[in-house]
Each structure stands twice: as C-alpha cells, then as structure tokens.
Amino acid sequence: MGRGGRGSIPLRGVAMGARSTVASNQIFALVDVNNFYVSCERVFNPRLQHQPVVVLSNNDGCAVARSEQVKTLGIKMGTPWFQLKDLAEKHNIIALSSNYTLYGDMSDRVMTILRGYSPNVETYSIDESFLSLNGLGNLWPTATDMGQCIRYRVRKWTGLPVCVGIGPSKTLAKLANHIAKTHPEMEGVCDLVSMPSARLNAHLSAIEVREVWGVGRRIGAHLHAAGIKTAQALRDVSPVWLRAKFGVVMERTGNELRGTSCLALEEVVAHRKQIVSSRSFGQLVHTLPELGESVTSYMTSAAEKLRRQRSMCEAVQVFIETNPFREQDPQYSNSITVPLPNPSCDTRLLVRAALFGLKKIYRPGFAYKKAGVMLIGLGEAAVSQGSLLVQHGAGEKSERLMEAMDALNRRYGRNTVAIASAGTTRAWGMRRECMSPCYTTNWSDVPVAQAR
C-alpha cells in the first residue's frame, strides 16, 4: 500500500492477523477504566449510579475524580472542595474521601484479567495498561472483537467499565482510547489499525493537539502559536522541523502519530532512585511524640516499597514544616539527612535513624502541618558488600524478619505487625470524613448479601 500523502498512515484494510504495512509492525491496545475512583465506589454502592459524585484528595481537599454528571457541570479537576459546597448542595453532588486501599486492590484485579489476554502487559498507571497484541491475531476475528471481550470480562468480574483503544503505536492507542470514550457509537472500542484513512483523518483533525500523549499545556501553546492545533496537524508536520523546534521527544511523538512505534512496552518497572513518603496531617501537630508517630508510619511505608524493589538505602532524610498559608502562625521548616552505618532495608534501623533525625530538627512552639521521609542512595540488595564489622539491619536474620513482617501484613491487613513507635490512635492521620468501607481487603467490610 502506498502513502496517501505526507505523513498519512496506511492502515486501510489491515486485519489483526495480517502483516501490517506500518513500519513498526506493532499493534498495541490501551485499556483504561472509566472514571476509575468513582467507578470503584459505584461497584459496591449501586445508589451512586447516575448520581453526581466526586472523590476528594488527601484530607478531603480537592476533587481528584469526577463522574460524568459532575464533569458536565463544568467542575474542573483539582477544584478545592470548600469552593464546591454551594454547587454541591444545589446539584446534590456526593463527595467521598479517597479510599486508596480499595482502589489499589481493584486495580490489581483488572491487571490480572488483562494478563489473560496478552503475555506482554505494561501497567502504565493505577487505571490503565498497555497490551502488546503482536502474534495474537489468529485468536480473534478482529481486534475490535478482542476489545469487546476484554470490556465484557472486566465488567463481569469486577463491575468496572473500561474502554479499549488499539493502534500501531502507543501514542495512537492512547488517542484511540480517547476516541472510544467520546464516541458512544463505538461501544467502548476504537481500532485505528483497521480504520479507513479518511475516517482516521476526520478523528485526528477533531482532536485538540494538547490531547496528544506527551504534548501538554506548555508545548501545546507553542504548537498553537506555530499553527499546529490538531493531532492531524502534528502528525503531518515535518519531523525535521519538529526536532529543530522541540527536540527529539516531539519528533518521536510525530513519528508515533504516523504509525511508527518508537515507545517500547515497559513490562518491568524501573527501580526508583529515591523513595519519598509524606503527607499533610488531618490536624495541626505540636508535640514530638505525635510527629514521631507520623514519621514512623511514613518510614514503614517507604521501607516496604524499598523491599518490594529488592533495594537497600544508604541514608534517610526527614523533614517537617508548618502551614505557610496560616500567616498568623509562626513559621518553621527544616530537614536533616542521617547516614546509615551500612546499607539496609530493615524497617527497625530506618525508623531509628529517622527518629534520631527528627529529634535534631524538632522545635517546640510550632504547629506542624506536614512531615515526611526520603530514602537516599538506593542500590540492589544483592550487591551490598559484606563487612568485617557488625552489620546493623542487614544480614540473614534481618532479611527473614522483614519477610515475615511483610507476609503477615499482606495476609492480614496493613499494620497487622508494626513498629511500636507508630502509635495506635494516630490523631494526626488524614482527614477522611466520607470514606467508604474497604470492601475487598477487610473482612469486617465485606458486603453481605441477604436473600429473601
């Protein structure tokens, strides 16, 4: 098949099992859960169906998820909840606190289902994944049939609605998912691989350039100034010009829009170079013991992440700060880095170092709003060097103890086994006044069905 014009994509008539004429010979699917946080809440509370719902951020601050009914009211992502009170009362908007335990578990269930459709899956975020469909063409009459099967199974097994976008590159698969969400007649699946060129061009010409994956607001403004206002215009512009004006990343985006796959599937998540755990308090904190409880809790969470990626750290940083928006209060913020005697991922040693640092920087007489910890100097646990001296928080005994602690917490729930200095009351904890039960991860919250 020849090219129909500069930058056009020769996709007409390419069946899922046929050899693509696109240079990359790749086929990707992007599966995305619609309004993920809201949809998770609706699965276990049918009364929320067709109701305007917002899910709020930490401490019930801002809207981080909105139902379709809320979006039609013009409410933007990140709008502070206190600004929505009057509008919420007028339109009966239901506000819920973020239930990240529930959302994480529901995400794991969706990803498990998707791995049954492709051996190559990249979990891109909590609510979306890329699948490689290469070599799977003979299993389905068309890619659309596969997409509909995915939608049906995810809905039946989890109750969550998803849309599926299919394209010869990850960027086009992203756009296909966007098209599927905004065109109800497609019934949740858009396949750009087999779409006729004229219809594809019509879709791309209707998509604002800022909607293209990787463009964003700042680069989008520059593209607009250059007369490039749609996804089609970005696809058709000279790659030489794109590279000269915006660099290799935007040149790659243009190539992806032309159907040349430049972004490989990342099936293994790269290890983090730093791990940070911090959060604003639900109420102001004044005393060292309360700050110590929060720092212990945050360090426990950071240490678990460290062990999950099989790493150790060489130092920990602790920071505390007051609320800069309370101008009537005296202000103070400080941080300290505490080197470890040897690399470790043992929660006990990391907490001990963090509390030591906290005592050094704590000052009485201030109302603290936030604290946090950072793990620094991360390296693979397997390559840590031995020592003729005593190893603190390292070695076989430490490793076995941490494995047992993690196993118990996975099986019986978070903080089943915890460091004593984390406390039990946690008055400093996040404000979550409207949080739903943890339906899938806590036995006492499991829904009960009654037959009559």
Backbone torsions as a table, in degrees:
resi	resn	phi	psi	omega
1	MET	NA	130.5	179.0
2	GLY	-86.6	166.5	178.8
3	ARG	-78.6	137.5	-179.1
4	GLY	-83.6	-2.7	-178.5
5	GLY	163.5	171.5	-175.9
6	ARG	-59.9	121.4	175.7
7	GLY	79.1	1.2	-179.4
8	SER	-73.7	158.5	-174.7
9	ILE	-107.4	118.1	-178.2
10	PRO	-78.5	77.6	-175.3
11	LEU	-107.0	-8.8	-174.0
12	ARG	-60.2	129.5	171.8
13	GLY	76.3	11.8	179.7
14	VAL	-86.2	110.4	178.1
15	ALA	-79.0	162.1	-174.2
16	MET	-62.2	-35.4	-176.3
17	GLY	-90.7	-4.8	-177.7
18	ALA	-85.9	162.5	177.6
19	ARG	-76.8	123.3	-176.3
20	SER	-72.0	146.5	174.6
21	THR	-86.7	-4.2	175.8
22	VAL	-69.5	144.0	-173.1
23	ALA	-57.6	-31.5	-174.0
24	SER	-80.6	-23.5	-175.6
25	ASN	55.2	34.1	-178.5
26	GLN	-115.5	151.6	171.1
27	ILE	-136.1	125.1	-179.7
28	PHE	-119.5	150.5	170.1
29	ALA	-122.9	137.6	172.2
30	LEU	-112.8	118.5	178.8
31	VAL	-105.9	122.9	-174.1
32	ASP	-131.5	131.2	177.9
33	VAL	-78.9	131.0	-179.1
34	ASN	-72.7	127.9	176.8
35	ASN	44.9	59.9	-163.6
36	PHE	-52.3	-56.5	-176.2
37	TYR	-59.8	-44.8	179.6
38	VAL	-63.9	-42.5	-178.9
39	SER	-63.1	-38.7	177.0
40	CYS	-60.5	-41.6	179.5
41	GLU	-65.8	-38.6	-177.1
42	ARG	-70.6	-26.5	179.8
43	VAL	-57.8	-41.4	-173.9
44	PHE	-102.0	-3.0	177.3
45	ASN	-136.5	82.7	-176.8
46	PRO	-56.4	-20.9	179.6
47	ARG	-66.3	-15.5	179.2
48	LEU	-83.6	-12.2	178.8
49	GLN	-59.7	134.3	177.5
50	HIS	66.3	10.1	176.2
51	GLN	-101.0	147.3	174.6
52	PRO	-70.8	122.0	-174.0
53	VAL	-132.5	137.6	169.7
54	VAL	-124.4	144.2	172.4
55	VAL	-107.9	133.0	-172.6
56	LEU	-98.6	157.5	-179.4
57	SER	-77.7	-173.0	177.9
58	ASN	-52.2	140.8	-179.1
59	ASN	59.2	26.7	177.2
60	ASP	53.5	44.2	-174.4
61	GLY	-85.0	-65.0	-172.6
62	CYS	-126.2	161.2	176.5
63	ALA	-77.0	116.5	179.4
64	VAL	-109.5	-6.6	175.0
65	ALA	-151.0	140.8	-175.7
66	ARG	-136.4	137.5	173.4
67	SER	-73.2	166.2	179.5
68	GLU	-58.7	-37.0	-179.5
69	GLN	-63.0	-35.4	179.0
70	VAL	-73.5	-39.2	179.3
71	LYS	-61.2	-37.3	-179.4
72	THR	-67.8	-19.0	176.6
73	LEU	-80.4	-3.7	178.6
74	GLY	85.3	11.4	179.4
75	ILE	-75.8	125.5	-176.1
76	LYS	-88.3	154.6	173.6
77	MET	-61.4	136.3	178.0
78	GLY	87.5	3.4	178.5
79	THR	-67.6	127.3	178.6
80	PRO	-58.7	139.9	-176.1
81	TRP	-64.4	-34.8	-178.1
82	PHE	-65.0	-23.9	176.8
83	GLN	-79.0	-13.3	-176.2
84	LEU	-101.1	-2.0	-172.5
85	LYS	-55.9	-48.1	-178.3
86	ASP	-66.3	-43.7	179.0
87	LEU	-65.0	-37.4	179.5
88	ALA	-64.5	-40.3	179.0
89	GLU	-67.2	-37.6	-178.5
90	LYS	-68.1	-40.2	-174.4
91	HIS	-107.8	11.1	178.1
92	ASN	56.7	43.9	177.7
93	ILE	-74.3	131.2	179.6
94	ILE	-96.6	125.7	-179.9
95	ALA	-106.6	134.0	179.6
96	LEU	-127.2	143.6	174.8
97	SER	-75.0	151.8	179.7
98	SER	-64.8	128.2	178.3
99	ASN	-114.0	76.6	-171.1
100	TYR	-66.5	-26.7	176.7
101	THR	-63.2	-45.8	177.8
102	LEU	-64.1	-45.9	-176.5
103	TYR	-64.2	-39.9	179.5
104	GLY	-64.2	-41.4	179.7
105	ASP	-67.9	-40.8	178.0
106	MET	-65.2	-36.5	176.2
107	SER	-61.5	-44.7	178.9
108	ASP	-59.6	-36.9	-179.6
109	ARG	-67.7	-40.3	178.1
110	VAL	-65.1	-44.9	-178.4
111	MET	-63.9	-34.2	177.1
112	THR	-64.1	-40.8	177.3
113	ILE	-63.0	-43.6	-176.9
114	LEU	-64.5	-32.3	178.6
115	ARG	-68.2	-13.2	174.6
116	GLY	-80.4	-8.9	-179.6
117	TYR	-105.3	-20.7	179.4
118	SER	-151.4	139.5	176.6
119	PRO	-75.5	-10.9	-176.6
120	ASN	-120.0	103.5	-176.1
121	VAL	-129.8	133.8	173.3
122	GLU	-113.1	115.6	175.5
123	THR	-78.4	103.9	-173.6
124	TYR	-82.3	-36.7	176.2
125	SER	-154.9	-176.0	-175.9
126	ILE	-62.9	-23.5	-174.8
127	ASP	-123.3	9.5	179.5
128	GLU	-148.9	148.3	-179.8
129	SER	-142.4	147.1	170.7
130	PHE	-95.1	139.1	175.0
131	LEU	-120.7	137.7	170.4
132	SER	-87.6	126.9	-179.1
133	LEU	-103.6	10.8	-179.0
134	ASN	-61.6	131.5	176.8
135	GLY	79.1	4.2	-177.8
136	LEU	-103.8	5.2	-173.3
137	GLY	-61.2	-34.7	-176.7
138	ASN	-72.9	-9.6	-178.0
139	LEU	-84.4	-16.0	-174.6
140	TRP	-138.2	144.1	177.0
141	PRO	-57.6	-44.0	177.1
142	THR	-144.8	165.1	176.5
143	ALA	-64.3	-32.7	178.5
144	THR	-62.7	-39.4	177.1
145	ASP	-61.0	-41.0	178.0
146	MET	-64.3	-44.2	179.3
147	GLY	-59.8	-41.0	178.8
148	GLN	-67.2	-35.7	177.5
149	CYS	-65.2	-40.8	177.4
150	ILE	-60.8	-46.4	-179.5
151	ARG	-60.1	-43.6	-177.5
152	TYR	-65.0	-44.7	-176.1
153	ARG	-69.4	-42.9	178.8
154	VAL	-61.4	-42.0	-179.9
155	ARG	-65.9	-41.9	-176.9
156	LYS	-70.7	-39.8	-174.1
157	TRP	-86.8	-25.5	-178.2
158	THR	-123.2	-19.1	-175.9
159	GLY	85.3	2.3	-175.6
160	LEU	-95.4	137.4	176.4
161	PRO	-86.8	135.6	178.0
162	VAL	-128.9	158.2	169.5
163	CYS	-118.2	151.3	-176.5
164	VAL	-125.4	125.9	173.9
165	GLY	-114.8	135.4	-175.2
166	ILE	-125.6	132.2	-180.0
167	GLY	-158.7	169.2	-178.9
168	PRO	-80.6	-0.3	174.7
169	SER	-146.2	163.2	-179.2
170	LYS	-66.1	-36.1	178.7
171	THR	-64.6	-42.4	177.9
172	LEU	-69.9	-34.0	175.5
173	ALA	-63.6	-37.8	175.8
174	LYS	-62.1	-46.5	179.2
175	LEU	-65.2	-37.5	177.9
176	ALA	-61.3	-38.8	177.7
177	ASN	-64.9	-40.3	177.1
178	HIS	-61.4	-42.9	179.0
179	ILE	-64.0	-42.3	-179.8
180	ALA	-60.3	-37.2	-178.3
181	LYS	-73.1	-30.8	-173.8
182	THR	-99.0	1.3	178.5
183	HIS	-128.4	92.4	-176.2
184	PRO	-56.5	-29.1	-178.0
185	GLU	-64.0	-17.9	178.3
186	MET	-81.7	-7.7	177.9
187	GLU	54.9	39.6	171.0
188	GLY	86.5	1.6	-179.6
189	VAL	-133.4	128.7	176.1
190	CYS	-127.7	122.6	-179.2
191	ASP	-112.2	103.7	178.9
192	LEU	-79.4	-15.9	-178.5
193	VAL	-66.4	-41.9	-177.4
194	SER	-101.5	4.1	-177.6
195	MET	-74.8	134.5	176.2
196	PRO	-57.8	147.5	-174.4
197	SER	-58.4	-42.2	-177.4
198	ALA	-62.1	-42.1	-179.9
199	ARG	-69.4	-38.2	177.3
200	LEU	-61.3	-46.2	179.2
201	ASN	-59.9	-38.2	179.3
202	ALA	-63.6	-40.4	178.8
203	HIS	-67.3	-47.6	-177.0
204	LEU	-65.0	-32.6	179.7
205	SER	-72.5	-17.1	180.0
206	ALA	-95.4	-5.0	-177.5
207	ILE	-98.0	123.0	179.5
208	GLU	-62.4	141.9	-173.7
209	VAL	-61.8	-28.1	179.3
210	ARG	-68.0	-16.3	178.0
211	GLU	-78.1	-12.8	-178.8
212	VAL	-72.3	132.7	-178.6
213	TRP	-55.8	124.3	176.8
214	GLY	94.9	-5.3	-179.0
215	VAL	-84.2	-63.8	177.7
216	GLY	78.6	179.4	-172.2
217	ARG	-73.3	-43.7	-174.3
218	ARG	-68.3	-51.9	179.3
219	ILE	-66.4	-34.9	177.9
220	GLY	-58.8	-38.8	178.5
221	ALA	-64.4	-40.8	178.3
222	HIS	-66.5	-39.2	177.9
223	LEU	-64.3	-42.0	177.5
224	HIS	-58.8	-43.2	-179.4
225	ALA	-62.6	-27.4	179.2
226	ALA	-90.1	4.1	178.3
227	GLY	87.5	8.3	179.7
228	ILE	-101.2	100.4	-170.4
229	LYS	-115.2	-8.5	-178.0
230	THR	-130.0	164.2	177.0
231	ALA	-61.5	-36.3	178.5
232	GLN	-64.9	-42.4	179.5
233	ALA	-63.4	-38.6	178.0
234	LEU	-67.0	-39.2	177.9
235	ARG	-62.2	-39.1	-171.5
236	ASP	-87.2	-9.7	-178.1
237	VAL	-73.1	153.9	-178.2
238	SER	-62.5	129.8	177.8
239	PRO	-64.2	-29.6	177.6
240	VAL	-64.4	-42.5	178.6
241	TRP	-65.9	-42.1	179.8
242	LEU	-59.8	-43.8	-178.7
243	ARG	-66.9	-40.2	-179.3
244	ALA	-65.5	-37.3	-175.5
245	LYS	-86.6	-37.8	-170.6
246	PHE	-126.0	-6.0	178.2
247	GLY	95.9	-179.3	-171.6
248	VAL	-69.4	-27.6	-178.0
249	VAL	-65.4	-44.5	179.1
250	MET	-72.7	-31.4	173.7
251	GLU	-61.2	-40.8	178.3
252	ARG	-65.0	-38.9	177.5
253	THR	-61.8	-43.1	177.2
254	GLY	-60.8	-41.7	178.2
255	ASN	-65.1	-38.4	177.8
256	GLU	-63.0	-38.6	177.9
257	LEU	-67.6	-25.3	176.3
258	ARG	-84.0	-0.5	176.2
259	GLY	97.4	5.7	177.0
260	THR	-93.6	113.4	-176.9
261	SER	-72.1	118.8	178.3
262	CYS	-114.0	-12.0	-177.2
263	LEU	-112.7	111.5	-178.7
264	ALA	-76.3	160.2	176.0
265	LEU	-72.5	127.7	-180.0
266	GLU	-101.0	91.5	-175.7
267	GLU	-80.7	-22.3	178.9
268	VAL	-113.2	121.6	-179.5
269	VAL	-71.9	128.7	179.3
270	ALA	-63.8	143.1	179.1
271	HIS	-66.4	142.3	178.6
272	ARG	-71.8	145.9	176.9
273	LYS	-88.5	-22.2	174.1
274	GLN	-142.9	150.4	176.2
275	ILE	-125.3	125.3	-178.8
276	VAL	-119.0	137.3	174.3
277	SER	-135.0	114.0	-179.3
278	SER	-153.9	162.1	-179.5
279	ARG	-167.8	147.2	173.6
280	SER	-73.8	147.2	-178.9
281	PHE	-79.1	153.7	176.1
282	GLY	-69.5	-24.8	175.3
283	GLN	-146.9	160.7	-177.8
284	LEU	-64.3	142.0	-177.7
285	VAL	-115.6	136.9	-175.9
286	HIS	-117.4	-29.1	-169.7
287	THR	-101.0	155.9	178.2
288	LEU	-65.2	-41.6	179.0
289	PRO	-59.3	-40.4	178.5
290	GLU	-65.7	-42.9	176.3
291	LEU	-61.4	-38.8	179.0
292	GLY	-62.4	-38.7	177.2
293	GLU	-61.9	-44.9	-178.4
294	SER	-65.8	-43.5	179.8
295	VAL	-63.7	-39.6	176.8
296	THR	-61.9	-44.5	179.8
297	SER	-62.7	-45.7	-179.0
298	TYR	-65.8	-39.0	179.6
299	MET	-68.3	-35.3	176.6
300	THR	-60.1	-44.7	178.2
301	SER	-64.0	-43.3	-179.9
302	ALA	-64.8	-39.2	-179.7
303	ALA	-65.5	-36.7	176.9
304	GLU	-62.9	-43.1	177.3
305	LYS	-63.6	-39.0	178.9
306	LEU	-60.6	-44.6	-179.2
307	ARG	-71.2	-32.2	179.2
308	ARG	-62.1	-32.8	177.4
309	GLN	-96.0	12.8	175.4
310	ARG	54.6	51.5	179.8
311	SER	-123.3	166.5	170.2
312	MET	-126.2	161.1	176.9
313	CYS	-122.3	159.5	-176.8
314	GLU	-104.4	-17.1	-178.9
315	ALA	-157.3	158.3	176.0
316	VAL	-125.4	145.0	175.3
317	GLN	-116.6	138.7	177.9
318	VAL	-121.7	139.0	176.1
319	PHE	-139.3	149.5	177.1
320	ILE	-137.5	151.7	178.6
321	GLU	-156.1	152.4	174.7
322	THR	-87.3	-177.4	-178.4
323	ASN	-91.6	108.3	-176.9
324	PRO	-67.3	-15.7	-179.7
325	PHE	-83.8	-12.9	175.4
326	ARG	-93.7	80.3	-174.2
327	GLU	-65.3	-18.3	179.5
328	GLN	-76.9	-14.2	-178.6
329	ASP	-95.8	148.7	171.8
330	PRO	-64.6	141.9	-173.8
331	GLN	-107.9	144.5	178.3
332	TYR	-159.2	138.5	171.9
333	SER	-149.4	148.1	-179.3
334	ASN	-162.1	161.7	176.5
335	SER	-147.3	160.6	179.2
336	ILE	-150.2	143.8	176.4
337	THR	-108.6	128.0	-177.3
338	VAL	-114.1	111.5	176.4
339	PRO	-68.4	146.6	176.5
340	LEU	-92.7	152.3	178.9
341	PRO	-63.8	-24.8	176.4
342	ASN	-162.5	156.8	179.0
343	PRO	-56.7	140.5	-176.5
344	SER	-155.7	156.8	169.3
345	CYS	-127.8	17.8	-178.9
346	ASP	-79.4	120.2	-178.5
347	THR	-55.4	-37.1	-176.9
348	ARG	-61.9	-46.9	-179.5
349	LEU	-68.2	-41.5	-178.5
350	LEU	-64.9	-41.4	177.6
351	VAL	-64.9	-42.1	-180.0
352	ARG	-59.7	-43.6	179.7
353	ALA	-66.7	-40.8	-179.2
354	ALA	-65.1	-42.7	179.7
355	LEU	-67.6	-34.0	175.3
356	PHE	-61.4	-45.9	178.6
357	GLY	-65.2	-38.6	-179.9
358	LEU	-61.1	-42.8	179.9
359	LYS	-62.5	-30.9	-179.2
360	LYS	-70.8	-34.2	-173.6
361	ILE	-103.1	-10.5	-178.7
362	TYR	-67.5	137.2	174.2
363	ARG	-129.5	126.9	178.7
364	PRO	-70.4	161.3	176.3
365	GLY	91.7	6.0	179.5
366	PHE	-118.9	151.4	176.0
367	ALA	-100.5	106.1	-174.3
368	TYR	-86.6	137.8	-179.2
369	LYS	-106.2	-24.0	-172.7
370	LYS	-152.3	148.1	172.6
371	ALA	-144.2	162.0	179.6
372	GLY	-169.5	169.7	179.0
373	VAL	-134.2	154.7	175.7
374	MET	-136.1	134.4	175.3
375	LEU	-95.4	128.7	-172.2
376	ILE	-121.8	151.2	177.0
377	GLY	70.3	50.2	-176.9
378	LEU	-76.9	139.4	177.4
379	GLY	-149.4	163.0	-179.0
380	GLU	-63.7	134.2	179.8
381	ALA	-62.1	-33.4	-175.4
382	ALA	-69.1	-21.9	-175.1
383	VAL	-103.0	4.9	178.2
384	SER	-65.5	136.3	-174.4
385	GLN	-82.4	146.1	176.9
386	GLY	-74.2	172.8	-177.2
387	SER	-145.7	147.9	174.7
388	LEU	-76.0	-15.5	179.6
389	LEU	-91.0	171.5	178.9
390	VAL	-64.8	132.4	178.1
391	GLN	-94.0	122.1	179.6
392	HIS	-92.8	125.5	178.7
393	GLY	62.1	35.8	178.3
394	ALA	-149.2	167.6	-180.0
395	GLY	100.8	178.8	-172.9
396	GLU	-65.0	-42.6	-178.9
397	LYS	-63.5	-44.4	178.5
398	SER	-61.6	-43.4	-178.4
399	GLU	-62.7	-44.4	-179.6
400	ARG	-64.8	-39.8	-179.5
401	LEU	-64.6	-44.6	-179.9
402	MET	-66.5	-37.6	176.9
403	GLU	-61.6	-42.3	179.3
404	ALA	-66.4	-41.6	179.7
405	MET	-63.1	-45.6	179.2
406	ASP	-64.7	-39.5	-178.9
407	ALA	-64.5	-42.5	179.5
408	LEU	-64.8	-41.0	-179.8
409	ASN	-70.3	-32.2	175.8
410	ARG	-68.9	-39.2	-174.2
411	ARG	-79.6	-41.5	-172.0
412	TYR	-108.8	1.1	177.1
413	GLY	112.1	151.4	-177.5
414	ARG	-57.5	138.8	177.8
415	ASN	67.7	18.5	170.7
416	THR	-59.9	-42.3	172.6
417	VAL	-119.1	121.7	-175.8
418	ALA	-142.9	163.6	175.0
419	ILE	-71.9	135.7	-173.4
420	ALA	-59.0	-33.9	-176.8
421	SER	-69.7	-5.3	175.9
422	ALA	-74.3	-14.7	177.3
423	GLY	74.3	179.5	-178.9
424	THR	-125.2	-34.2	-177.0
425	THR	-78.8	-44.2	176.6
426	ARG	52.5	57.5	177.8
427	ALA	-63.4	-20.7	-179.9
428	TRP	-78.9	-6.2	-173.4
429	GLY	-59.2	167.7	-179.1
430	MET	-58.2	146.7	172.8
431	ARG	-82.3	112.6	179.1
432	ARG	-135.7	75.9	-172.1
433	GLU	-77.6	-15.9	-175.2
434	CYS	-124.2	34.8	-175.6
435	MET	-83.8	137.8	177.1
436	SER	-78.2	165.2	177.8
437	PRO	-64.9	159.4	174.9
438	CYS	-87.4	76.8	-168.3
439	TYR	-56.5	-33.1	-170.6
440	THR	-106.3	-5.5	-174.2
441	THR	-126.0	-0.5	-179.5
442	ASN	-132.7	122.2	-175.1
443	TRP	-57.6	-37.4	-177.7
444	SER	-71.0	-15.1	-179.2
445	ASP	-103.1	-0.5	-179.8
446	VAL	-62.4	128.2	-179.6
447	PRO	-60.7	144.5	179.4
448	VAL	-110.6	124.5	178.3
449	ALA	-98.2	131.0	-178.2
450	GLN	-113.5	129.1	178.7
451	ALA	-98.8	140.1	179.2
452	ARG	-120.0	NA	NA
